[in-house]
């Protein structure tokens, strides 16, 4: 049951992360909010929520390995910024798909840095998932523009953030990880991009708050979920966000429907997700110590 709970929690986080990008696209019709502002508000609000939770429980953060917490915070902050920038300069579907290239990076890095999580079946599912991503993007039309570059960068950085999360949860509980991630993330955005911030009007505040709440919800869910699954498994399950972008894009943001080739890619992703979700993992989760 804990393994199933972890899968469902990470799947729910995929819904949250996708709808955060939909909100950003909706806002572009009537506002000029910079992606760094969205990232700052998401991290700041998340930090305040974590502080309230810690105060209500009369707890303090319990850091043990600072380099893991800082690495998680920096890589996640950069990944979120690149991801939101990709939404600004490309389609919502393309941004989500390119962001979801991170499972292949996670798998490759896991073989180097996390030997306990080497898993042949998981490795087999990764290239199948990546082929599905490529078919959805449609290689005949794909080009690396600014939005594509941001999307690929977000995938690479997200893979580092996922690995840091998976190892960090060995030593830290959820609130400690989130306290440092949100705190360092908001401080980093403020220092680097404060000139892009402004006092929002009612409409702008609505979009900033909605995007932040949905993104924070996804962050809590994925952080809890990684207690029960390995880095590779969690990353592939999260790739369901690609299917959300494919199916809901035309309805939510008026993007073009997938071609037949694109739906073949979607089917490959469904197969990869189903195999990983239904089988009992040979590589056990790293996290065991803290709730």
ZIVEN-V253862 format. One record per pair of residues at least 12 apart in sequence whose ideal C-beta (glycine too) atoms are under 10 Angstrom apart, sorted by the first residue. I is the first residue (numbers start at 1). J is the second residue. If there is no record, write none. Layout:
((I | J) (I | J))
This chain:
((1 | 228) (2 | 227) (2 | 228) (2 | 229) (2 | 285) (3 | 228) (3 | 229) (3 | 233) (3 | 277) (3 | 280) (3 | 281) (3 | 284) (3 | 285) (4 | 228) (4 | 229) (4 | 277) (5 | 224) (5 | 225) (5 | 227) (5 | 228) (5 | 229) (6 | 224) (6 | 225) (6 | 226) (6 | 227) (6 | 228) (6 | 229) (6 | 230) (6 | 233) (6 | 234) (6 | 237) (6 | 285) (6 | 287) (7 | 225) (7 | 228) (7 | 229) (7 | 233) (7 | 234) (7 | 237) (7 | 273) (7 | 276) (7 | 277) (7 | 278) (8 | 221) (8 | 225) (8 | 228) (8 | 237) (8 | 277) (9 | 220) (9 | 221) (9 | 222) (9 | 223) (9 | 224) (9 | 225) (9 | 226) (9 | 227) (9 | 228) (9 | 229) (9 | 234) (9 | 237) (10 | 218) (10 | 221) (10 | 222) (10 | 223) (10 | 224) (10 | 225) (10 | 226) (10 | 228) (10 | 229) (10 | 233) (10 | 234) (10 | 235) (10 | 236) (10 | 237) (10 | 238) (10 | 240) (11 | 221) (11 | 222) (11 | 225) (11 | 234) (11 | 237) (11 | 238) (11 | 240) (11 | 241) (11 | 273) (11 | 277) (12 | 217) (12 | 218) (12 | 220) (12 | 221) (12 | 222) (12 | 224) (12 | 225) (12 | 240) (13 | 215) (13 | 217) (13 | 218) (13 | 219) (13 | 220) (13 | 221) (13 | 222) (13 | 223) (13 | 224) (13 | 225) (13 | 226) (13 | 234) (13 | 237) (13 | 238) (13 | 240) (13 | 241) (14 | 96) (14 | 100) (14 | 218) (14 | 221) (14 | 222) (14 | 237) (14 | 238) (14 | 239) (14 | 240) (14 | 241) (14 | 242) (14 | 243) (14 | 244) (15 | 214) (15 | 217) (15 | 218) (15 | 221) (15 | 240) (15 | 241) (15 | 244) (15 | 248) (16 | 213) (16 | 214) (16 | 215) (16 | 216) (16 | 217) (16 | 218) (16 | 219) (16 | 220) (16 | 221) (16 | 222) (16 | 241) (17 | 80) (17 | 83) (17 | 96) (17 | 99) (17 | 100) (17 | 214) (17 | 215) (17 | 217) (17 | 218) (17 | 219) (17 | 221) (17 | 222) (17 | 238) (17 | 241) (17 | 244) (18 | 92) (18 | 93) (18 | 95) (18 | 96) (18 | 99) (18 | 214) (18 | 218) (18 | 240) (18 | 241) (18 | 242) (18 | 243) (18 | 244) (18 | 245) (18 | 248) (18 | 249) (18 | 252) (19 | 210) (19 | 211) (19 | 214) (19 | 215) (19 | 217) (19 | 218) (19 | 241) (19 | 244) (19 | 248) (19 | 252) (20 | 38) (20 | 42) (20 | 80) (20 | 83) (20 | 84) (20 | 87) (20 | 210) (20 | 211) (20 | 212) (20 | 213) (20 | 214) (20 | 215) (20 | 216) (20 | 217) (20 | 218) (20 | 219) (21 | 38) (21 | 83) (21 | 84) (21 | 86) (21 | 87) (21 | 88) (21 | 91) (21 | 92) (21 | 93) (21 | 95) (21 | 96) (21 | 99) (21 | 211) (21 | 214) (21 | 215) (21 | 241) (21 | 244) (21 | 245) (21 | 252) (21 | 253) (22 | 87) (22 | 92) (22 | 96) (22 | 210) (22 | 211) (22 | 214) (22 | 244) (22 | 245) (22 | 248) (22 | 249) (22 | 252) (22 | 253) (23 | 38) (23 | 87) (23 | 206) (23 | 207) (23 | 208) (23 | 209) (23 | 210) (23 | 211) (23 | 212) (23 | 213) (23 | 214) (23 | 215) (23 | 252) (24 | 38) (24 | 83) (24 | 84) (24 | 85) (24 | 87) (24 | 88) (24 | 92) (24 | 95) (24 | 207) (24 | 208) (24 | 210) (24 | 211) (24 | 215) (24 | 253) (25 | 87) (25 | 88) (25 | 91) (25 | 92) (25 | 95) (25 | 249) (25 | 252) (25 | 253) (25 | 254) (25 | 255) (26 | 92) (26 | 207) (26 | 210) (26 | 211) (26 | 252) (26 | 253) (27 | 203) (27 | 204) (27 | 206) (27 | 207) (27 | 208) (27 | 210) (27 | 211) (28 | 87) (28 | 88) (28 | 207) (28 | 253) (29 | 253) (30 | 203) (30 | 204) (30 | 207) (31 | 200) (31 | 201) (31 | 203) (31 | 204) (31 | 206) (31 | 207) (31 | 208) (32 | 198) (32 | 204) (33 | 84) (33 | 88) (33 | 196) (33 | 197) (33 | 198) (33 | 200) (33 | 203) (33 | 204) (33 | 207) (33 | 208) (33 | 211) (34 | 84) (34 | 85) (34 | 88) (34 | 193) (34 | 195) (34 | 196) (34 | 197) (34 | 198) (35 | 80) (35 | 81) (35 | 82) (35 | 83) (35 | 84) (35 | 85) (35 | 86) (35 | 87) (35 | 88) (35 | 89) (35 | 150) (35 | 193) (35 | 196) (36 | 80) (36 | 81) (36 | 84) (36 | 85) (36 | 188) (36 | 189) (36 | 190) (36 | 192) (36 | 193) (36 | 194) (36 | 195) (36 | 196) (36 | 197) (37 | 84) (37 | 189) (37 | 193) (37 | 194) (37 | 196) (37 | 197) (37 | 198) (37 | 200) (37 | 204) (37 | 207) (37 | 208) (37 | 211) (38 | 80) (38 | 81) (38 | 83) (38 | 84) (38 | 85) (38 | 87) (38 | 88) (38 | 189) (38 | 207) (38 | 208) (38 | 211) (38 | 212) (38 | 215) (39 | 77) (39 | 78) (39 | 79) (39 | 80) (39 | 81) (39 | 82) (39 | 83) (39 | 84) (39 | 85) (39 | 185) (39 | 186) (39 | 188) (39 | 189) (39 | 193) (39 | 211) (39 | 212) (39 | 215) (40 | 77) (40 | 80) (40 | 81) (40 | 185) (40 | 186) (40 | 187) (40 | 188) (40 | 189) (40 | 190) (40 | 192) (40 | 193) (40 | 194) (40 | 196) (40 | 197) (40 | 208) (40 | 212) (41 | 186) (41 | 189) (41 | 197) (41 | 200) (41 | 205) (41 | 207) (41 | 208) (41 | 209) (41 | 211) (41 | 212) (41 | 213) (41 | 215) (41 | 216) (42 | 77) (42 | 80) (42 | 84) (42 | 182) (42 | 185) (42 | 186) (42 | 189) (42 | 208) (42 | 209) (42 | 211) (42 | 212) (42 | 213) (42 | 214) (42 | 215) (42 | 216) (42 | 218) (42 | 219) (43 | 73) (43 | 76) (43 | 77) (43 | 80) (43 | 181) (43 | 182) (43 | 183) (43 | 184) (43 | 185) (43 | 186) (43 | 187) (43 | 188) (43 | 189) (43 | 190) (43 | 212) (43 | 215) (43 | 216) (43 | 219) (44 | 182) (44 | 183) (44 | 185) (44 | 186) (44 | 187) (44 | 189) (44 | 190) (44 | 212) (45 | 182) (45 | 186) (45 | 208) (45 | 209) (45 | 211) (45 | 212) (45 | 213) (45 | 215) (45 | 216) (46 | 178) (46 | 179) (46 | 181) (46 | 182) (46 | 183) (46 | 185) (46 | 186) (46 | 212) (46 | 213) (46 | 215) (46 | 216) (46 | 217) (46 | 219) (46 | 220) (47 | 178) (47 | 179) (47 | 180) (47 | 181) (47 | 182) (47 | 183) (47 | 184) (47 | 185) (47 | 186) (47 | 187) (47 | 216) (48 | 182) (48 | 183) (48 | 186) (48 | 216) (49 | 175) (49 | 178) (49 | 182) (49 | 212) (49 | 213) (49 | 216) (49 | 220) (50 | 174) (50 | 175) (50 | 176) (50 | 177) (50 | 178) (50 | 179) (50 | 180) (50 | 181) (50 | 182) (50 | 183) (50 | 216) (50 | 220) (51 | 175) (51 | 179) (51 | 182) (51 | 183) (53 | 174) (53 | 175) (53 | 178) (53 | 179) (53 | 220) (54 | 175) (54 | 176) (54 | 178) (54 | 179) (57 | 175) (59 | 173) (59 | 175) (59 | 176) (60 | 175) (60 | 176) (60 | 179) (61 | 172) (61 | 173) (61 | 175) (61 | 176) (61 | 177) (61 | 178) (61 | 179) (61 | 180) (61 | 183) (62 | 171) (62 | 172) (62 | 173) (62 | 175) (62 | 176) (62 | 179) (62 | 290) (63 | 168) (63 | 171) (63 | 172) (63 | 176) (63 | 177) (63 | 179) (63 | 180) (64 | 168) (64 | 170) (64 | 171) (64 | 172) (64 | 176) (64 | 289) (64 | 290) (65 | 167) (65 | 168) (65 | 170) (65 | 171) (65 | 172) (66 | 180) (67 | 164) (67 | 168) (68 | 163) (68 | 164) (68 | 165) (68 | 166) (68 | 167) (68 | 168) (68 | 169) (68 | 170) (68 | 171) (68 | 172) (68 | 177) (68 | 180) (69 | 164) (69 | 168) (69 | 171) (69 | 172) (69 | 176) (69 | 177) (69 | 179) (69 | 180) (69 | 181) (69 | 183) (69 | 184) (70 | 164) (70 | 168) (70 | 180) (70 | 181) (70 | 184) (71 | 160) (71 | 161) (71 | 163) (71 | 164) (71 | 165) (71 | 167) (71 | 168) (72 | 160) (72 | 161) (72 | 162) (72 | 163) (72 | 164) (72 | 165) (72 | 166) (72 | 167) (72 | 168) (72 | 169) (72 | 172) (72 | 177) (72 | 178) (72 | 180) (72 | 181) (72 | 184) (72 | 185) (72 | 223) (73 | 161) (73 | 164) (73 | 168) (73 | 177) (73 | 178) (73 | 179) (73 | 180) (73 | 181) (73 | 182) (73 | 183) (73 | 184) (73 | 185) (73 | 186) (73 | 187) (73 | 188) (74 | 157) (74 | 160) (74 | 161) (74 | 164) (74 | 181) (74 | 184) (74 | 185) (74 | 188) (75 | 156) (75 | 157) (75 | 158) (75 | 159) (75 | 160) (75 | 161) (75 | 162) (75 | 163) (75 | 164) (75 | 165) (75 | 181) (76 | 157) (76 | 158) (76 | 160) (76 | 161) (76 | 162) (76 | 164) (76 | 165) (76 | 177) (76 | 181) (76 | 182) (76 | 184) (76 | 185) (76 | 219) (77 | 157) (77 | 161) (77 | 181) (77 | 182) (77 | 184) (77 | 185) (77 | 186) (77 | 187) (77 | 188) (77 | 189) (77 | 192) (78 | 153) (78 | 154) (78 | 156) (78 | 157) (78 | 158) (78 | 160) (78 | 161) (78 | 185) (78 | 188) (79 | 99) (79 | 102) (79 | 153) (79 | 154) (79 | 155) (79 | 156) (79 | 157) (79 | 158) (79 | 159) (79 | 160) (79 | 161) (79 | 162) (80 | 99) (80 | 154) (80 | 157) (80 | 158) (80 | 161) (80 | 185) (80 | 189) (80 | 215) (80 | 219) (81 | 150) (81 | 153) (81 | 154) (81 | 157) (81 | 185) (81 | 188) (81 | 189) (81 | 192) (81 | 193) (82 | 95) (82 | 98) (82 | 99) (82 | 149) (82 | 150) (82 | 151) (82 | 152) (82 | 153) (82 | 154) (82 | 155) (82 | 156) (82 | 157) (82 | 158) (83 | 95) (83 | 96) (83 | 98) (83 | 99) (83 | 150) (83 | 151) (83 | 153) (83 | 154) (83 | 155) (83 | 157) (83 | 158) (83 | 215) (84 | 150) (84 | 154) (84 | 211) (84 | 215) (85 | 146) (85 | 147) (85 | 149) (85 | 150) (85 | 151) (85 | 153) (85 | 154) (86 | 98) (86 | 99) (86 | 146) (86 | 147) (86 | 148) (86 | 149) (86 | 150) (86 | 151) (86 | 152) (86 | 153) (86 | 154) (86 | 155) (87 | 99) (87 | 147) (87 | 150) (87 | 151) (87 | 154) (87 | 253) (88 | 146) (88 | 147) (88 | 150) (89 | 145) (89 | 146) (89 | 147) (89 | 148) (89 | 149) (89 | 150) (89 | 151) (90 | 145) (90 | 146) (90 | 147) (90 | 148) (90 | 149) (90 | 150) (90 | 151) (91 | 147) (91 | 151) (91 | 245) (91 | 249) (91 | 253) (91 | 255) (91 | 256) (92 | 244) (92 | 245) (92 | 248) (92 | 249) (92 | 252) (92 | 253) (92 | 254) (92 | 255) (93 | 136) (93 | 137) (93 | 242) (93 | 244) (93 | 245) (93 | 246) (93 | 247) (93 | 248) (93 | 249) (93 | 250) (93 | 253) (93 | 255) (93 | 256) (93 | 257) (93 | 258) (93 | 262) (94 | 136) (94 | 137) (94 | 142) (94 | 145) (94 | 147) (94 | 148) (94 | 151) (94 | 245) (94 | 249) (94 | 255) (95 | 147) (95 | 148) (95 | 150) (95 | 151) (95 | 154) (95 | 245) (96 | 133) (96 | 136) (96 | 151) (96 | 154) (96 | 239) (96 | 241) (96 | 242) (96 | 243) (96 | 244) (96 | 245) (96 | 246) (96 | 249) (97 | 132) (97 | 133) (97 | 134) (97 | 136) (97 | 137) (97 | 148) (97 | 151) (97 | 155) (97 | 239) (97 | 241) (97 | 242) (97 | 245) (97 | 246) (97 | 262) (97 | 265) (97 | 269) (98 | 133) (98 | 137) (98 | 142) (98 | 144) (98 | 147) (98 | 148) (98 | 149) (98 | 150) (98 | 151) (98 | 152) (98 | 153) (98 | 154) (98 | 155) (98 | 242) (99 | 150) (99 | 151) (99 | 152) (99 | 153) (99 | 154) (99 | 155) (99 | 156) (99 | 157) (99 | 158) (99 | 238) (99 | 239) (99 | 241) (99 | 242) (99 | 245) (100 | 129) (100 | 130) (100 | 132) (100 | 133) (100 | 136) (100 | 151) (100 | 154) (100 | 155) (100 | 158) (100 | 235) (100 | 236) (100 | 238) (100 | 239) (100 | 240) (100 | 241) (100 | 242) (100 | 243) (100 | 245) (100 | 269) (101 | 129) (101 | 130) (101 | 133) (101 | 134) (101 | 137) (101 | 151) (101 | 152) (101 | 154) (101 | 155) (101 | 156) (101 | 158) (101 | 159) (101 | 239) (101 | 242) (102 | 152) (102 | 154) (102 | 155) (102 | 156) (102 | 157) (102 | 158) (102 | 159) (102 | 160) (102 | 161) (102 | 162) (102 | 163) (102 | 235) (102 | 238) (102 | 239) (103 | 122) (103 | 125) (103 | 126) (103 | 127) (103 | 129) (103 | 130) (103 | 133) (103 | 155) (103 | 158) (103 | 159) (103 | 162) (103 | 231) (103 | 232) (103 | 233) (103 | 234) (103 | 235) (103 | 236) (103 | 237) (103 | 238) (103 | 239) (103 | 272) (103 | 276) (104 | 123) (104 | 126) (104 | 127) (104 | 129) (104 | 130) (104 | 133) (104 | 155) (104 | 156) (104 | 159) (104 | 232) (104 | 235) (104 | 236) (105 | 126) (105 | 155) (105 | 156) (105 | 157) (105 | 158) (105 | 159) (105 | 160) (105 | 162) (105 | 163) (105 | 235) (106 | 122) (106 | 126) (106 | 155) (106 | 158) (106 | 159) (106 | 160) (106 | 161) (106 | 162) (106 | 163) (106 | 166) (106 | 230) (106 | 231) (106 | 232) (106 | 233) (106 | 234) (106 | 235) (106 | 236) (106 | 238) (107 | 119) (107 | 122) (107 | 123) (107 | 124) (107 | 125) (107 | 126) (107 | 127) (107 | 129) (107 | 130) (107 | 159) (107 | 231) (107 | 232) (107 | 235) (107 | 236) (108 | 123) (108 | 126) (108 | 159) (109 | 156) (109 | 159) (109 | 160) (109 | 162) (109 | 163) (109 | 231) (109 | 232) (110 | 122) (110 | 123) (110 | 126) (110 | 159) (110 | 162) (110 | 163) (110 | 166) (110 | 230) (110 | 231) (110 | 232) (110 | 235) (110 | 283) (111 | 123) (111 | 232) (112 | 163) (113 | 163) (113 | 167) (113 | 231) (114 | 163) (114 | 166) (114 | 167) (114 | 230) (114 | 231) (114 | 232) (114 | 283) (114 | 286) (115 | 283) (116 | 230) (116 | 283) (116 | 284) (116 | 285) (116 | 286) (117 | 163) (117 | 166) (117 | 230) (117 | 231) (117 | 232) (117 | 233) (117 | 281) (117 | 282) (117 | 283) (117 | 284) (117 | 285) (117 | 286) (118 | 230) (118 | 232) (118 | 282) (118 | 283) (119 | 230) (119 | 232) (119 | 233) (119 | 276) (119 | 281) (119 | 282) (119 | 283) (120 | 282) (120 | 283) (121 | 232) (121 | 233) (121 | 275) (121 | 276) (121 | 279) (121 | 281) (121 | 282) (121 | 283) (122 | 230) (122 | 231) (122 | 232) (122 | 233) (122 | 235) (122 | 236) (122 | 272) (122 | 275) (122 | 276) (122 | 279) (122 | 281) (122 | 282) (122 | 283) (123 | 232) (124 | 272) (124 | 275) (124 | 276) (125 | 232) (125 | 233) (125 | 236) (125 | 239) (125 | 268) (125 | 269) (125 | 271) (125 | 272) (125 | 273) (125 | 274) (125 | 275) (125 | 276) (125 | 279) (126 | 232) (126 | 235) (126 | 236) (126 | 239) (126 | 272) (126 | 276) (127 | 268) (127 | 272) (128 | 236) (128 | 268) (128 | 269) (128 | 271) (128 | 272) (128 | 273) (128 | 275) (129 | 235) (129 | 236) (129 | 239) (129 | 242) (129 | 265) (129 | 268) (129 | 269) (129 | 270) (129 | 271) (129 | 272) (129 | 273) (129 | 276) (130 | 239) (130 | 265) (130 | 268) (130 | 269) (130 | 272) (131 | 264) (131 | 265) (131 | 268) (131 | 269) (131 | 272) (132 | 239) (132 | 242) (132 | 243) (132 | 246) (132 | 262) (132 | 264) (132 | 265) (132 | 266) (132 | 267) (132 | 268) (132 | 269) (132 | 270) (132 | 271) (132 | 272) (132 | 273) (133 | 155) (133 | 239) (133 | 242) (133 | 265) (133 | 266) (133 | 268) (133 | 269) (134 | 261) (134 | 265) (134 | 268) (135 | 258) (135 | 259) (135 | 260) (135 | 261) (135 | 262) (135 | 263) (135 | 264) (135 | 265) (135 | 266) (135 | 267) (135 | 268) (135 | 269) (136 | 242) (136 | 243) (136 | 245) (136 | 246) (136 | 258) (136 | 259) (136 | 261) (136 | 262) (136 | 263) (136 | 264) (136 | 265) (136 | 266) (136 | 268) (136 | 269) (137 | 151) (137 | 242) (137 | 261) (137 | 262) (137 | 265) (138 | 258) (138 | 259) (138 | 261) (138 | 262) (138 | 265) (139 | 261) (140 | 259) (140 | 261) (141 | 259) (158 | 235) (158 | 238) (159 | 231) (159 | 235) (161 | 181) (161 | 222) (162 | 222) (162 | 226) (162 | 231) (162 | 232) (162 | 234) (162 | 235) (162 | 238) (163 | 231) (163 | 232) (163 | 235) (164 | 177) (164 | 181) (164 | 231) (165 | 177) (165 | 181) (165 | 219) (165 | 222) (165 | 223) (165 | 225) (165 | 226) (165 | 231) (165 | 234) (165 | 287) (166 | 226) (166 | 227) (166 | 229) (166 | 230) (166 | 231) (166 | 232) (166 | 234) (166 | 235) (166 | 285) (166 | 286) (166 | 287) (167 | 231) (167 | 286) (167 | 287) (168 | 180) (168 | 181) (168 | 223) (168 | 226) (168 | 286) (168 | 287) (169 | 223) (169 | 224) (169 | 226) (169 | 227) (169 | 285) (169 | 286) (169 | 287) (169 | 288) (169 | 289) (169 | 290) (170 | 285) (170 | 286) (170 | 287) (170 | 288) (170 | 289) (170 | 290) (171 | 287) (171 | 289) (171 | 290) (172 | 223) (172 | 287) (172 | 289) (172 | 290) (173 | 223) (173 | 227) (173 | 287) (173 | 289) (173 | 290) (173 | 291) (174 | 220) (174 | 223) (174 | 224) (174 | 226) (174 | 227) (174 | 290) (174 | 291) (175 | 220) (175 | 223) (175 | 290) (176 | 290) (177 | 219) (177 | 223) (177 | 226) (177 | 290) (178 | 216) (178 | 219) (178 | 220) (178 | 223) (178 | 224) (181 | 219) (181 | 223) (182 | 216) (182 | 219) (185 | 219) (218 | 238) (218 | 241) (222 | 234) (222 | 237) (222 | 238) (224 | 291) (225 | 237) (225 | 238) (226 | 285) (226 | 286) (226 | 287) (227 | 285) (227 | 286) (227 | 287) (227 | 288) (227 | 289) (227 | 290) (227 | 291) (228 | 281) (228 | 285) (228 | 287) (229 | 276) (229 | 277) (229 | 281) (229 | 283) (229 | 284) (229 | 285) (229 | 286) (229 | 287) (230 | 276) (230 | 281) (230 | 282) (230 | 283) (230 | 284) (230 | 285) (230 | 286) (230 | 287) (231 | 283) (231 | 285) (231 | 286) (232 | 276) (232 | 281) (232 | 283) (233 | 276) (233 | 277) (233 | 279) (233 | 281) (233 | 283) (233 | 285) (234 | 276) (234 | 285) (235 | 276) (236 | 269) (236 | 272) (236 | 273) (236 | 275) (236 | 276) (236 | 277) (237 | 272) (237 | 273) (237 | 276) (237 | 277) (238 | 273) (239 | 269) (239 | 270) (239 | 272) (239 | 273) (239 | 276) (240 | 269) (240 | 270) (240 | 273) (240 | 277) (241 | 269) (242 | 265) (242 | 266) (242 | 269) (242 | 270) (242 | 273) (243 | 258) (243 | 265) (243 | 266) (243 | 267) (243 | 269) (243 | 270) (243 | 273) (245 | 258) (245 | 266) (246 | 258) (246 | 262) (246 | 263) (246 | 265) (246 | 266) (246 | 269) (247 | 263) (247 | 266))
